[in-house]
């Protein structure tokens, strides 16, 4: 499982999918989320603007990333 560190309080789901390189564009992220292909903490999530915080896990296409806090 890959870990993605964020410096802000949260990151939105569509932005995370692009940032983690799970999808190439915002359009692809929007479509994948709308079609129910993305899971957040083990449950299908269809809200592309969902706020994700450290400890949350996102799964797409067989890959899982965990959000961590960047303490630097």
Beta strands, then each sheet from edge to edge (+ up, - down):
strand 1: 2-6
strand 2: 11-12
strand 3: 39-40
strand 4: 43-44
strand 5: 51-52
strand 6: 57-60
strand 7: 63-69
sheet 1: 1+ 7+ 6- 3+ 4-
sheet 2: 2+ 5-
end
